[in-house]
Amino acid sequence: MKTLYLFFILLIASLSGKAQSATGKVVTVDSTLTSLKSKRTAVDVYVKKHDKELLLYSKIPGRKTPVKVTMEDWPDAGEGSYNVLKDSSGRIVMIAEIPFSQSGDWYITYTHYFDENGNTYAFRKETNTFDSDVKGGVIYETLVKYYGANLKLLNKTYSLKEKSGKPIKNNGHIDVYQYKYMIYKNSAACLKGYNIKSL
């Protein structure tokens, strides 16, 4: 009977979004998500103010390994770029992949965010695509995912908006440009996947 009672207590706790840590402190999924969202936002704000601190790499046609570049010597023939941000301790906190559209019809960024152990805690996909069927002529797609240990999905949000910010319902006539991408478990796997050899 005690075993059955304990089972129901644990079940109720799990259904309410709470888990007890080894120290006995109760941690909610909501508080974890709030912390991860704040951490990701802080990185985004920092990048906007300190974009010159980014390590830049260009993906050159015919070359497997991206070339390290600066804004001043950016190659004309690039297929895409990678932006890497390190913290003051030298740990990688963000890597963004930005494919290049030769037609100029779309713009995409795939951004990984890494914790102090190098594990992915968030991923953001942003796509801007021209579409004459929507007001303003441009669709803005945003997908954000948050992860726990071992890339376990905790939460995801998706939005599709027109230029004014008004939400769009995708009823089948909207064609958001799709470009193949991967979500990597940690910064080491991400660097390997992008063939970035040296930082």
N, C-alpha and C positions, 0 to 999 in steps of 0.2 A: 504493500500500500504506500509506503514511504517513497519507493522507487517511482511509482506511478504519479504521486504528488509532485516529486521533483521534476519529472518529465513535463508535466503541465506548466510548472513555474518557468522552466527554460523555454517552453514553446511560447508562452505569453510574452516573455522578454524578447524573444527573437521577432515575434510578430509586431511588437511595438517599436522595432527599430533600435533596440538597445542591446549592447553586449558588454560583458564584464571582463575587464582586463585582468592580467595575473596579479596586479596590485590591489584588485578589488574595486577599482574606480570604474564607474559606469560611463561608457562612451556611446553617444548616439551617432547613428549614421548621418543625421542632419548636421551635427557639429563637425564631423569629419569632412563632409562636403563643403561646408562653409569655410573651413580652413583651407581646403584645396583650391576653392574658387578665389579666395583672397590671395593665396600664393601665386596663382596663375595671373591674376590681375596685376599684382605687383611687378611681375616679370614684364608684362606687356607695357606697363607705364614706364618702367626703367628703359626698355628698348627704345621707346619713342623719344625719350630725353637723352639717351646715350647711344644712338645708333652708330656712332663712330667707333664704339668699342666692339662691335660685332666682327667676328672673323668671317671673311667672305670667300666663297669658293665658286668657281664657274665650271659648269659641265660642258666640255668641249666635244663636238662631234668627232668620233673616231678614237677618243681617249676614254679609257675605263675610269681612271682616277681624276677627280675634279682638280682644277688648278687653283691654288690660293692667289687671290687678287686683291686689289684695292679699288675704291670707287674711281680713282684717277686713271687706272690702267685696265678698265673693264674691257674684255674682248668682245668684238662685234659678232663673232660666230657662236656665241654660247647657246646651248639648248635649255639651260636653266641655271639656277643658282642655289646655294645652300648658305644659310646664315647661322653661325654658331655663337652662343653667348656663354661666357664663363663668369663665375662669381669671383670674389676677391681671393678665395682659396684656390682658384684654378679649376674648380669643378664645373662641368658642363651643366647648365641649368635649362638650356633651350637649344633646339635645332629646328630650323625652318627650311623646308624644301619649297622652291618656287619654280615650277616649270615655266618655260618661255613659249608664248604663243606668237608664231610668225605672222599670223593673220591679224592679231590684235583683237580677236573676237571674244576672248575670255582672259581672265586673270585668276590664278589659283595659288593659295598657300596651304601647306600642310605643316603644322607646327606641333612638335613634341615638347613636353615640359617634364623635367627630371627633378627628383627630390635629392636630398643630401647623399643618398646611397647610389644615385645614378639610375634609379628605377622610374619608369614612366608613370606619372600620376595624372596627366591630362594630355589630350590631343585635340587640336582644333583644325577644322577644314573650312576654308573660306573660298567661295567661288563667286565671281562676277561674270555674268554672261549677257550679251546683247540679245534682246527678244522684242520684236516689234509689236507683239500682242499684249504687252504690259505697259502701263503708264510710265513714261520716262524712258522706256526702251531698254532698261537694264534690270536684270534679276540679281539679287544678292542672296546667296545661300550660305548658311552657317551651321556647322555641325560641331558640337563640343562634347567630348566624353571625358569622364573622370574615373580613375581606377584606384583600386586597393592593391594589396599584395598579389604578385603573380599575374598582373594585368587583369584582375577581376573587375568587371564593369560595375561601377557603383551608381552611375547616373549619366544620362545623355540628354542633350537638348538639340532641337533642330528648328531652324526657321528659314522661311523663304519670303523675301520682301521685295517690293518695288523700290524705286529710287527715293520716294518720299518716306520710306520706312513702313508703309502700310503692308500688312501681311497678305500673301498671295496663296490661294488654294491651288494646288497642282492637280488639275482635273484631267491630266493626260495630254494637254496641248502645249504644256511648257517643257522645253528641252534644256535642262541644265547640263552644261558640258561635263562629261565624266573623263577623268584622267586616272590611270591606274596608280594606286598607292598602297603602302603597307603601314601598319601601326606596330612599332617595335617595342619590345619589353623593357629595354633599358638603353642608356646612351651608348654603350659599347656595341650593342646590336645595331643601333641606328647608324653609327659611324661606319660599321662594316657593310651594312645594307647600301649606304650611299657611296661606299668606296673611298671615304675620306681617310687618308693614311696618316697625315701629320697635322698637328695643331700648332 
